[in-house]
């Protein structure tokens, strides 16, 4: 596996990978909440939301970076991160790994790559968010294996 810096030619693959990665979350997990009301109200255009978001993830002038993981010359995952204004706090903004490569330590390698870059830029704390649902259980296990500490939050929805 090769981890390398993002180049603009990667954009279409990263967008496709993001949509493929999170499709089960939106279609199964969120899609069933309140008979589809949460999905229809908050995430009706989730694919287009990613098509808009992914091109903004890498902007070094704004302290935003992306690295990709390749296996046999094909992108199988990526991580996006950004430094906060004080440069002491950072955030992993997105991590996506192709389903066939989950469990191959791609996510671990990508996170460690981002952590090393952030340390080199003076960051002292990194934040990674994920969901508490079944879909995100592997992400929680990954982050805990990397030494991240959980701070529980809760979001509630109610039909009006």
N, C-alpha and C positions, 0 to 999 in steps of 0.2 A: 504494500500500500504506500502511496506517495501522498503527502500533504503538501499543498502548494498554495500560493497566493491566488486570489480570484483575478480573472481577466474578463473583460467585457464579453468575449465570445462564450463565456460560461452561462450567461444570463438565461437563455432559453432553457437549458438543462436544469438550472437551479429552480426556476419557476415550476417546471414540470415535476421535479422531485418534491418540492414543497407541497404542491397540490395532491400528489399521490400519497405523500406521507400522512397528511392531515385529513384526507377524505374520510377514513373510518371514524375519526373524531366527530366531524361535522355531520356525517350521514347517520351514524349510529348513536353515539353518546349524546350530543346536543340535539340531534334530530328528534329524539324521542321525548325530550323534556316538554312538559305541558302540551302534549299532543302536537309538537312541532312549532309551538308559538315562539319559543326562545330562538330557534333557528331562523324562522321567518322574520322575526323582529330585529334581531341583533346581527345575524350572519347570513342573510338571504343571498348576498353576493360574495360569499367567502372566497370563491375562486378568483373573481376579479379583484377582491381586496388583496390577495397574494400577488396577483399580476401587477398591482400598483406598488405594493410594499417591497417585494424582492429587489427591484432595481434601485431602491434607496438605501439598501443595507450597507453597501460599500461606498464610502465617501471619506477618504483619509483626511481631507480638509476639515471635516466635521468630526474627526476622531472615531470614525466608523469603519470597521474592517470585516473582511470575509476571507476564509480559507476553505479550500475544497479538498476532499479525499478522493483519490483515484485508485481504482483497481483494474489492472489490465487496460489502462488508457481510458477508462470510462469513469465519470464522476459518480460516486456512490454515496456521497454525503457532503455536508458542509456545515460550517458554524459561522455565525455572525456575532460580533461583539462591538461594544462602544465604551469609550471612557466618559465619565461624567465631567461636568465643568471644573471640578476641583482636581481632577485627574487622580484622586485617591480612591474613588469609587468607580466601579465598572459594572457592566451588565452583559451577559450572554443574551442576545436578543432573539436568536433563532438557531436551532439545531435540528437538522433533518438527515436521516440515514435511510437509504433504500431498504425496503423490507428484507430482501434476500441477503443483506449484509449486516442486519442487526444481530448482535451476539458475537460479531467478529472483532469487537473492540474498536470499531470505527468511531463511535461516539466518544469513547474514552480518549482516543488519540486526538480527535478534533478539539475536545475541551482542554486537554493538556497543552495543545498548541496555542490556543487562545490564552490560557492562563500564563504561559511563558511570555507571550508577547505583552500581556498586560503588566506583568511584573517588571519587564524591561522598560515600560513606560511610566513606572512609578505607582501603579495602582496597588492598593493595600487590601481591598475588599472587592469581591465579585459577587454579583447577584444573578441567580438563575431562577426563573419562574416556570412552573408547570402546573398541571391540573391534579386534582385529587381523585379523579375518576379512574376507572379500570384501564382505559386507553393509555393514560399517562403513567401507569404503574412502572413500566420499564424505565421511563425517564427518571422517576423518583429514585429507583434503585441505582441507576447510573450516578446520579448526583450525590447520593449518599456514599457510594463506593469511592467517589472522588474527594470525600471529606467535607462535603457541603452539609450545613446544618439547617434543618427544616424549621421554618417559622410558619405555623399554620394560619391560614386565613379562611374565610368562608364567604361565599356569594350565594344569595338566595333569590329566587324568582317567584313571582306570584302573578297569576292572571288577574286582570282588573275587569 
